[in-house]
């Protein structure tokens, strides 16, 4: 309702100062009412003009009054004062808002007089509920991030288990390598204990396994450090979520902020007095960085495990292949030694028969041991020889030939005996070498058997072994 002033007559009542003071008071009150846009008048039985000053006509300078048409009677003044008093009594005690609409101002009450406290409480409840919902969203984001950190920790823990199993496998292989080297030192002969290709392969395998073990131990230390970082990040996220959840006791758990169908809200601006504090932002960013580092570490561990399995298998197969080749070489030499020893024994038997024949010939050439055992035709003093030697220069060559033949037979006998001795020594050496080769082949075969039995193929998951193959 529009604020209107009460029209007054032009009758001069009392002194001029009294009238001017009253007009100023009315104008001041009307101006204050319009400035504060408060006040709601009740319709009086008499219409009011838009300005209080329009109902007054100031006095002339010479002190003369206005015309008779502008004067009012005492009854009209009394009636106007009664109307104003009624308007004051009917005016509500609560203030209302005045909203401009064109050139007129309409008085509109925004709330009922008795609902002010309820509306203030409702507004406060709405603000608190909105804050709590935002806090629930922040808490949900923190707990979801904590869940992702926990899942990453589980995956990294699985990779840590793979690393430990791989390290156990490497330690087992190092023990097998040491036992293989010690086993090959039990080869019988001195010649077989010299370092060969298989020993160099075992040394290469030991260095390769030691290097792999050192690399995997470093990766295991990094994994343990990353697991501690993930655990600390998860605890910080849960602490922040618990701290944020301190204002969520009166918020229902089935609200949209915690539901699965609600969209995930990303908070970018942090404020110490807002639901998303700088601490929450810092914890989320650090946890995201930690998760990314953990993912990169898992990829590096997987590649390192695959490479380690490949190198371990390559070194193991190289040593086994070298030992197999060594055994094949030893068996080949053993077979050749067997054949040569048989040929040497045959030569020994032939030489022995030859020596026996030579000795028998030499003995026959020497004649009987007693002169009484000689035949008459063998004696040099037989009559025919004595008659023949009566003339000078008629000596028979029989005695010289017998002496020369005996000497030649004795020389052949000595050389044959020497050859027989050498054949016997060679045969003994071949038999000894054959025994050593047979024992060396058995030792190497035992080493290979031990290596194949001690290597546990179930030490690592099948998918890692398939990826390394």
C-alpha positions as CSV (number, residue, x, y, z in Angstrom):
1,X,0.0,0.0,0.0
2,X,1.3,3.4,-0.9
3,X,2.3,5.8,1.9
4,X,0.2,9.0,1.7
5,X,0.2,12.1,3.8
6,X,-2.9,13.5,5.5
7,X,-4.2,16.7,3.8
8,X,-4.6,19.7,6.1
9,X,-6.7,22.8,5.7
10,X,-5.4,26.3,5.3
11,X,-7.0,27.7,8.5
12,X,-4.4,29.3,10.6
13,X,-4.5,27.8,14.1
14,X,-2.1,29.2,16.5
15,X,1.2,30.9,15.7
16,X,3.1,30.4,12.5
17,X,6.1,28.8,14.1
18,X,3.9,26.1,15.7
19,X,2.5,25.3,12.3
20,X,5.8,25.2,10.4
21,X,7.4,22.9,13.1
22,X,4.5,20.5,12.7
23,X,4.8,20.5,8.9
24,X,8.6,19.8,9.2
25,X,8.0,16.9,11.6
26,X,5.4,15.3,9.3
27,X,7.7,15.7,6.3
28,X,10.6,14.2,8.2
29,X,8.6,11.2,9.3
30,X,7.4,10.7,5.7
31,X,10.9,10.8,4.4
32,X,12.1,8.4,7.0
33,X,9.3,6.0,6.2
34,X,10.1,6.1,2.5
35,X,13.9,5.7,3.1
36,X,13.5,2.7,5.3
37,X,10.7,1.2,3.1
38,X,8.9,0.2,6.2
39,X,5.3,0.9,7.1
40,X,2.0,-0.4,6.0
41,X,-0.9,2.0,6.3
42,X,-4.5,1.0,6.7
43,X,-7.0,2.7,4.3
44,X,-8.6,5.6,6.0
45,X,-12.1,6.8,5.3
46,X,-10.5,9.9,3.8
47,X,-8.1,9.8,0.8
48,X,-4.6,11.2,1.2
49,X,-2.5,13.1,-1.2
50,X,0.9,12.0,-2.4
51,X,2.7,14.8,-0.4
52,X,2.1,16.3,2.9
53,X,3.5,19.6,1.7
54,X,0.6,19.9,-0.8
55,X,-1.9,20.3,2.0
56,X,-0.2,23.3,3.4
57,X,0.1,26.9,2.0
58,X,2.7,29.0,3.7
59,X,1.9,32.4,5.2
60,X,2.5,35.6,3.2
61,X,5.3,37.8,4.1
62,X,2.9,40.4,5.3
63,X,1.3,38.0,7.8
64,X,-2.0,37.7,5.9
65,X,-3.8,34.4,5.8
66,X,-4.9,32.3,2.7
67,X,-8.3,32.4,1.1
68,X,-11.4,31.0,2.8
69,X,-11.5,28.0,0.4
70,X,-8.4,26.5,2.1
71,X,-9.6,26.8,5.7
72,X,-10.9,23.8,7.7
73,X,-13.1,23.7,10.7
74,X,-12.2,22.3,14.1
75,X,-14.3,19.3,13.5
76,X,-12.4,18.4,10.4
77,X,-9.0,18.8,12.2
78,X,-10.3,16.7,15.0
79,X,-11.5,14.0,12.6
80,X,-8.2,13.9,10.8
81,X,-6.3,13.5,14.1
82,X,-8.6,10.6,15.0
83,X,-8.0,8.9,11.7
84,X,-4.3,9.2,12.1
85,X,-4.5,7.7,15.6
86,X,-6.6,4.8,14.2
87,X,-4.0,4.2,11.5
88,X,-1.3,4.0,14.1
89,X,-3.2,1.6,16.2
90,X,-4.0,-0.7,13.2
91,X,-0.4,-0.7,11.8
92,X,1.4,-4.0,12.5
93,X,4.3,-4.0,14.9
94,X,6.7,-5.9,12.6
95,X,8.4,-4.1,9.8
96,X,7.7,-5.0,6.2
97,X,9.7,-4.5,3.0
98,X,8.9,-1.9,0.4
99,X,9.7,-3.0,-3.1
100,X,9.5,-0.4,-5.9
101,X,7.3,-1.2,-8.9
102,X,7.5,1.5,-11.5
103,X,6.7,4.9,-10.0
104,X,4.7,3.4,-7.0
105,X,6.0,1.4,-4.1
106,X,4.1,-1.6,-2.8
107,X,4.4,-2.8,0.8
108,X,5.1,-6.5,0.9
109,X,5.6,-8.5,4.1
110,X,8.3,-11.2,3.4
111,X,7.4,-13.4,6.4
112,X,4.7,-13.6,8.9
113,X,5.4,-11.9,12.3
114,X,5.2,-15.1,14.2
115,X,7.6,-17.2,11.9
116,X,10.7,-15.0,12.1
117,X,12.6,-17.3,14.6
118,X,11.5,-20.4,12.7
119,X,12.7,-19.0,9.4
120,X,16.0,-18.0,10.9
121,X,16.4,-21.5,12.4
122,X,15.5,-23.0,9.0
123,X,18.0,-20.9,7.2
124,X,20.7,-21.9,9.7
125,X,19.7,-25.5,9.3
126,X,19.9,-25.2,5.5
127,X,23.3,-23.6,5.7
128,X,24.5,-26.4,8.1
129,X,23.0,-29.1,6.0
130,X,24.6,-27.8,2.8
131,X,28.0,-27.6,4.7
132,X,27.5,-31.1,6.0
133,X,26.6,-32.4,2.5
134,X,29.7,-30.8,1.1
135,X,31.7,-32.3,3.9
136,X,30.2,-35.7,3.2
137,X,31.3,-35.3,-0.5
138,X,34.8,-34.4,0.7
139,X,34.8,-37.3,3.1
140,X,33.6,-39.7,0.4
141,X,36.4,-38.5,-1.9
142,X,38.9,-38.9,0.8
143,X,37.7,-42.4,1.7
144,X,37.5,-43.4,-2.0
145,X,41.1,-42.2,-2.4
146,X,42.0,-44.2,0.7
147,X,40.4,-47.2,-0.9
148,X,42.5,-46.7,-4.0
149,X,45.6,-46.4,-1.9
150,X,44.8,-49.6,-0.1
151,X,44.2,-51.4,-3.3
152,X,47.5,-50.2,-4.7
153,X,49.1,-51.3,-1.4
154,X,47.6,-54.8,-1.9
155,X,48.9,-55.0,-5.4
156,X,52.4,-53.7,-4.4
157,X,52.3,-56.2,-1.5
158,X,51.7,-59.0,-4.1
159,X,54.7,-57.7,-6.1
160,X,56.7,-57.7,-2.9
161,X,55.8,-61.4,-2.4
162,X,56.9,-62.1,-6.0
163,X,60.2,-60.3,-5.3
164,X,60.8,-62.3,-2.1
165,X,60.0,-65.6,-3.8
166,X,62.4,-64.6,-6.7
167,X,65.1,-63.8,-4.1
168,X,64.6,-67.2,-2.4
169,X,64.9,-68.8,-5.8
170,X,68.1,-66.9,-6.5
171,X,69.5,-67.9,-3.1
172,X,68.7,-71.5,-3.8
173,X,70.4,-71.2,-7.2
174,X,73.4,-69.7,-5.6
175,X,73.5,-72.6,-3.1
176,X,73.2,-75.1,-6.0
177,X,76.0,-73.3,-7.9
178,X,78.2,-73.5,-4.9
179,X,77.4,-77.2,-4.4
180,X,78.0,-77.8,-8.1
181,X,81.4,-76.2,-7.9
182,X,82.3,-78.1,-4.8
183,X,81.0,-81.4,-6.4
184,X,83.2,-80.9,-9.4
185,X,86.3,-80.7,-7.2
186,X,85.8,-84.4,-6.3
187,X,86.9,-85.5,-9.7
188,X,89.5,-88.2,-9.1
189,X,92.7,-87.4,-11.1
190,X,94.8,-84.3,-11.0
191,X,94.2,-83.6,-14.7
192,X,90.4,-83.7,-14.2
193,X,90.5,-81.0,-11.4
194,X,91.9,-78.4,-13.7
195,X,89.5,-75.5,-14.6
196,X,87.6,-76.2,-17.8
197,X,84.6,-74.7,-19.7
198,X,82.1,-76.0,-17.2
199,X,83.9,-74.3,-14.3
200,X,83.9,-71.0,-16.2
201,X,80.2,-71.4,-16.9
202,X,79.6,-72.0,-13.2
203,X,81.6,-68.8,-12.4
204,X,79.6,-66.9,-14.9
205,X,76.3,-68.2,-13.4
206,X,77.5,-67.2,-9.9
207,X,78.3,-63.7,-11.0
208,X,75.0,-63.4,-12.9
209,X,73.0,-64.6,-9.9
210,X,74.9,-62.3,-7.5
211,X,74.1,-59.3,-9.7
212,X,70.4,-60.3,-10.0
213,X,70.2,-60.8,-6.3
214,X,71.7,-57.3,-5.6
215,X,69.3,-55.7,-8.1
216,X,66.3,-57.4,-6.6
217,X,67.3,-56.6,-3.1
218,X,67.4,-52.9,-4.1
219,X,64.0,-53.2,-5.7
220,X,62.7,-54.9,-2.5
221,X,64.0,-52.0,-0.4
222,X,62.3,-49.5,-2.7
223,X,59.1,-51.6,-2.4
224,X,59.2,-51.6,1.4
225,X,59.8,-47.9,1.4
226,X,56.9,-47.4,-1.1
227,X,54.6,-49.6,1.1
228,X,55.4,-47.4,4.1
229,X,54.6,-44.3,2.1
230,X,51.3,-45.9,1.0
231,X,50.4,-46.8,4.5
232,X,51.2,-43.4,5.8
233,X,49.2,-41.8,2.9
234,X,46.2,-44.1,3.8
235,X,46.4,-43.2,7.4
236,X,46.5,-39.5,6.6
237,X,43.5,-39.8,4.3
238,X,41.5,-41.7,6.9
239,X,42.5,-39.2,9.6
240,X,41.4,-36.3,7.3
241,X,38.2,-38.2,6.6
242,X,37.6,-38.8,10.3
243,X,38.2,-35.2,11.0
244,X,35.8,-34.1,8.3
245,X,33.2,-36.7,9.6
246,X,33.0,-35.0,13.0
247,X,30.1,-32.8,11.7
248,X,28.2,-35.7,10.0
249,X,26.5,-37.3,13.1
250,X,23.1,-35.9,12.2
251,X,23.3,-36.4,8.4
252,X,21.6,-39.6,7.2
253,X,23.9,-42.2,5.7
254,X,21.6,-42.7,2.7
255,X,22.2,-39.1,1.5
256,X,23.1,-38.3,-2.0
257,X,26.7,-37.4,-1.0
258,X,27.5,-40.9,0.0
259,X,25.4,-42.8,-2.5
260,X,26.9,-44.9,-5.3
261,X,24.8,-43.2,-8.0
262,X,26.0,-39.7,-7.1
263,X,28.5,-38.1,-9.4
264,X,32.0,-37.6,-8.0
265,X,32.7,-34.0,-7.4
266,X,36.2,-32.7,-7.8
267,X,37.2,-29.9,-5.5
268,X,39.8,-27.6,-6.8
269,X,39.6,-24.5,-4.5
270,X,40.7,-25.0,-1.0
271,X,39.7,-22.8,1.9
272,X,40.6,-23.3,5.6
273,X,36.9,-22.6,6.6
274,X,35.3,-24.5,3.7
275,X,34.5,-28.2,3.6
276,X,37.6,-28.8,1.4
277,X,40.5,-27.6,3.5
278,X,44.1,-27.2,2.3
279,X,45.1,-30.2,4.4
280,X,42.6,-32.3,2.4
281,X,43.9,-31.0,-0.9
282,X,47.5,-31.6,0.1
283,X,46.7,-35.2,1.3
284,X,44.8,-36.0,-1.9
285,X,47.6,-34.6,-4.1
286,X,50.3,-36.5,-2.2
287,X,48.3,-39.7,-2.2
288,X,47.8,-39.4,-6.0
289,X,51.5,-38.9,-6.4
290,X,52.2,-41.8,-4.2
291,X,49.8,-44.1,-6.1
292,X,51.4,-43.0,-9.4
293,X,54.9,-43.8,-8.1
294,X,53.6,-47.1,-6.8
295,X,52.2,-48.0,-10.2
296,X,55.5,-47.1,-11.9
297,X,57.4,-49.1,-9.3
298,X,55.1,-52.1,-10.0
299,X,55.7,-51.9,-13.7
300,X,59.5,-51.7,-13.0
301,X,59.3,-54.7,-10.7
302,X,57.4,-56.7,-13.2
303,X,59.9,-55.9,-15.9
304,X,62.8,-56.6,-13.5
305,X,61.2,-60.0,-12.5
306,X,60.7,-60.9,-16.1
307,X,64.3,-60.0,-17.0
308,X,65.6,-61.8,-13.9
309,X,63.7,-65.0,-14.7
310,X,65.0,-64.9,-18.3
311,X,68.6,-64.3,-17.2
312,X,68.3,-66.9,-14.5
313,X,67.0,-69.5,-16.9
314,X,69.6,-68.6,-19.5
315,X,72.5,-69.0,-17.0
316,X,71.0,-72.3,-15.6
317,X,70.5,-73.8,-19.0
318,X,74.0,-72.6,-20.1
319,X,75.6,-74.4,-17.2
320,X,73.5,-77.5,-17.7
321,X,74.3,-77.6,-21.4
322,X,78.0,-77.1,-20.6
323,X,78.0,-80.0,-18.1
324,X,76.1,-82.2,-20.6
325,X,78.7,-81.4,-23.3
326,X,81.4,-82.1,-20.8
327,X,79.9,-85.4,-20.0
328,X,79.5,-86.2,-23.7
329,X,83.1,-85.3,-24.2
330,X,84.2,-87.4,-21.3
331,X,82.2,-90.4,-22.4
332,X,83.7,-90.0,-25.9
333,X,87.2,-90.0,-24.5
334,X,86.3,-92.9,-22.2
335,X,85.2,-94.9,-25.3
336,X,88.4,-94.0,-27.1
337,X,90.4,-94.9,-24.0
338,X,88.7,-98.3,-23.8
339,X,89.5,-99.0,-27.4
340,X,93.1,-97.9,-27.1
341,X,93.6,-99.8,-23.9
342,X,92.3,-103.0,-25.6
343,X,94.7,-102.3,-28.6
344,X,97.5,-101.8,-26.1
345,X,96.9,-105.0,-24.3
346,X,96.8,-106.8,-27.7
347,X,100.1,-105.2,-28.6
348,X,101.5,-106.3,-25.2
349,X,100.5,-109.9,-25.8
350,X,102.1,-109.9,-29.3
351,X,105.3,-108.3,-28.0
352,X,105.4,-110.9,-25.2
353,X,105.1,-113.7,-27.7
354,X,107.8,-112.1,-29.8
355,X,110.1,-111.8,-26.7
356,X,109.5,-115.4,-25.9
357,X,110.4,-116.4,-29.4
358,X,113.6,-114.2,-29.3
359,X,114.6,-115.6,-26.0
360,X,114.1,-119.1,-27.2
361,X,116.2,-118.4,-30.3
362,X,118.9,-116.8,-28.2
363,X,118.9,-119.7,-25.9
364,X,119.2,-122.1,-28.9
365,X,121.9,-120.0,-30.4
366,X,123.9,-120.2,-27.1
367,X,123.9,-124.0,-27.3
368,X,123.6,-126.4,-24.5
369,X,124.5,-125.4,-21.0
370,X,126.9,-128.4,-20.6
371,X,129.5,-129.4,-23.1
372,X,128.4,-132.9,-22.7
373,X,125.1,-132.1,-24.1
374,X,126.5,-131.0,-27.5
375,X,126.1,-133.1,-30.5
376,X,129.2,-134.5,-32.3
377,X,128.4,-132.5,-35.5
378,X,128.3,-129.2,-33.4
379,X,131.7,-129.6,-31.9
380,X,134.6,-127.6,-33.5
381,X,137.1,-130.3,-32.7
382,X,135.4,-132.9,-34.8
383,X,137.7,-134.7,-37.3
384,X,136.4,-133.0,-40.4
385,X,137.1,-129.5,-39.0
386,X,140.5,-130.5,-37.8
387,X,141.5,-131.9,-41.2
388,X,140.1,-128.8,-42.9
389,X,142.1,-126.4,-40.7
390,X,145.5,-128.1,-41.3
391,X,146.3,-125.5,-43.9
392,X,146.6,-121.9,-43.0
393,X,143.7,-119.5,-43.8
394,X,141.2,-122.2,-43.9
395,X,139.2,-121.1,-40.7
396,X,135.5,-121.8,-40.7
397,X,133.1,-118.8,-40.0
398,X,130.8,-120.9,-37.8
399,X,132.1,-119.5,-34.5
400,X,131.9,-115.8,-35.6
401,X,128.5,-116.3,-37.0
402,X,127.3,-117.8,-33.8
403,X,128.8,-115.0,-31.7
404,X,127.3,-112.3,-34.0
405,X,123.8,-114.0,-34.0
406,X,123.8,-114.3,-30.3
407,X,124.7,-110.6,-29.9
408,X,121.9,-109.6,-32.4
409,X,119.4,-111.7,-30.6
410,X,120.4,-110.3,-27.3
411,X,120.0,-106.8,-28.6
412,X,116.5,-107.6,-30.1
413,X,115.6,-109.2,-26.8
414,X,116.5,-106.1,-24.8
415,X,114.7,-103.7,-27.2
416,X,111.6,-105.9,-27.2
417,X,111.6,-106.0,-23.4
418,X,111.8,-102.2,-23.4
419,X,108.9,-101.9,-25.8
420,X,106.9,-104.3,-23.7
421,X,107.6,-102.2,-20.6
422,X,106.5,-99.1,-22.4
423,X,103.3,-100.8,-23.6
424,X,102.6,-101.9,-20.1
425,X,103.0,-98.4,-18.7
426,X,100.8,-97.0,-21.5
427,X,98.2,-99.5,-20.8
428,X,98.2,-98.8,-17.1
429,X,98.0,-95.0,-17.8
430,X,95.1,-95.6,-20.2
431,X,93.3,-97.7,-17.6
432,X,93.9,-95.1,-15.0
433,X,92.7,-92.3,-17.3
434,X,89.7,-94.5,-18.2
435,X,88.9,-94.9,-14.5
436,X,89.2,-91.1,-14.0
437,X,87.0,-90.3,-17.0
438,X,84.4,-92.7,-15.8
439,X,84.5,-91.2,-12.3
440,X,84.4,-87.6,-13.7
441,X,81.5,-88.4,-15.9
442,X,79.6,-89.8,-12.9
443,X,80.5,-86.7,-10.8
444,X,79.2,-84.4,-13.6
445,X,76.1,-86.5,-14.1
446,X,75.5,-86.3,-10.3
447,X,75.9,-82.5,-10.5
448,X,73.4,-82.2,-13.3
449,X,71.0,-84.5,-11.5
450,X,71.3,-82.4,-8.3
451,X,70.8,-79.1,-10.2
452,X,67.7,-80.4,-11.9
453,X,66.3,-81.7,-8.6
454,X,67.1,-78.6,-6.5
455,X,65.6,-76.0,-8.9
456,X,62.0,-75.5,-7.9
457,X,60.0,-74.4,-10.9
458,X,57.0,-73.6,-8.6
459,X,59.0,-70.8,-6.9
460,X,57.4,-68.2,-9.1
461,X,53.9,-67.7,-10.6
462,X,53.2,-69.3,-13.9
463,X,52.3,-66.0,-15.6
464,X,55.7,-64.6,-14.8
465,X,57.4,-67.7,-16.1
466,X,55.3,-67.5,-19.3
467,X,56.1,-63.8,-19.7
468,X,59.8,-64.6,-19.4
469,X,59.8,-67.5,-21.8
